[in-house]
Amino acid sequence: MAENSYDSGRLNLPFVGICTFGKSPYQPDWDRIDADVAILGAPFDFGTQWRSGARFGPRGIREASTLFSFGHGGAYDHEDDVTYLPADKVRMVDLGDADIVHTDTETSHANIEHGVRKILAAGALPVVLGGDHSINIPCVNAFAEDCARNGPIHIVQFDAHLDFVDVRHGVRHGHGNPMRRAAEKPYVSGLTQLGIRNVSSTAKDGYAAARDMGSDILSVRQIRALGVEAVLARIPAAARYYVTIDIDGFDPSIAPGTGTPSHGGFIYYEVLELLAGLARRGTIVGIDLVEVAPDYDHTGTTTILAAQVLMNLIGRVMHAREG
């Protein structure tokens, strides 16, 4: 007779149990966050202008992330000769989702902002799973008090689109507006916008406005021509960075599950190398990953990519802090 796994210690395989991010402990009490990293879902997609479905992004990313639930030993990277995310050094919790009120952007965004403020108050790194890119607006809003204490943040965006629309059809808080809203904040010192390409949702004068308000804008082709180190050199050194990753910054050949795909995008290692360099160059203090819409990708490739990028980024942020 086979030995009972409950008697010998559970294997806890990826397809077993509840899908928290990376199978990290679930903490529903936001007043009792005791962790280095806190995951918050923001399943909001009322800011989209075409294909919706990013409301299911947090659920899909969490499920995919169980593939990368490393256990207590962490994940050894032989290229870096580093073990990332060992459980004895990095405490990560999943807070569940901010409450979303359907059709009510103001209340839903306020609930997301509240969650990020709680994470910052606990001294943890906020990692927010979108949702459409409008959820970046309450995330950046939540940094007002933190920046008053610790100094400004520089936004580093990976995206196919500039997202610098001021107002369109009366909308100021949709997924085309977040970088404009961020640039308006006195505690945002500037923006680095990476991967912007092709037909854009932002008019020509929007690019001029972005540059006037402190943006450095590079397409995928420009980044490839410059190289990773030259791109990193353009980003202020020793700064506090907020990283926002729109999954459509990647090429749709590897990330088809999104509402506004755009060909000519990043491949995986291009983004990973930029993120790894950024973690060494300054301090990453906040992260969101947005616009994953699982229903447009029945292979699960997009959610796996999102989870893998986040796991690798969190690992490098925490390793840099151990320093």
HELIX and SHEET records of a PDB file:
HELIX    1   1 SER A    5  SER A    8  1                                   4    
HELIX    2   2 PHE A   21  LYS A   23  5                                   3    
HELIX    3   3 ALA A   54  PHE A   56  5                                   3    
HELIX    4   4 GLY A   57  SER A   65  1                                   9    
HELIX    5   5 THR A   66  PHE A   68  5                                   3    
HELIX    6   6 THR A  105  ALA A  121  1                                  17    
HELIX    7   7 HIS A  133  ILE A  135  5                                   3    
HELIX    8   8 ASN A  136  ASN A  141  1                                   6    
HELIX    9   9 ALA A  144  ASN A  150  1                                   7    
HELIX   10  10 PRO A  178  ALA A  183  1                                   6    
HELIX   11  11 LYS A  204  ASP A  212  1                                   9    
HELIX   12  12 VAL A  220  LEU A  226  1                                   7    
HELIX   13  13 VAL A  228  ALA A  233  1                                   6    
HELIX   14  14 ILE A  247  GLY A  249  5                                   3    
HELIX   15  15 TYR A  268  ARG A  281  1                                  14    
HELIX   16  16 PRO A  294  TYR A  296  5                                   3    
HELIX   17  17 THR A  301  GLU A  322  1                                  22    
SHEET    1   A 8 MET A  92  ASP A  97  0                                        
SHEET    2   A 8 VAL A  37  ALA A  42  1                                        
SHEET    3   A 8 LEU A 125  GLY A 130  1                                        
SHEET    4   A 8 THR A 283  VAL A 290  1                                        
SHEET    5   A 8 ARG A 240  ASP A 246  1                                        
SHEET    6   A 8 ILE A 153  PHE A 158  1                                        
SHEET    7   A 8 VAL A 188  LEU A 194  1                                        
SHEET    8   A 8 SER A 215  LEU A 218  1                                        
SHEET    1   B 2 ALA A  75  ASP A  77  0                                        
SHEET    2   B 2 VAL A  82  TYR A  84 -1                                        
END                                                                             
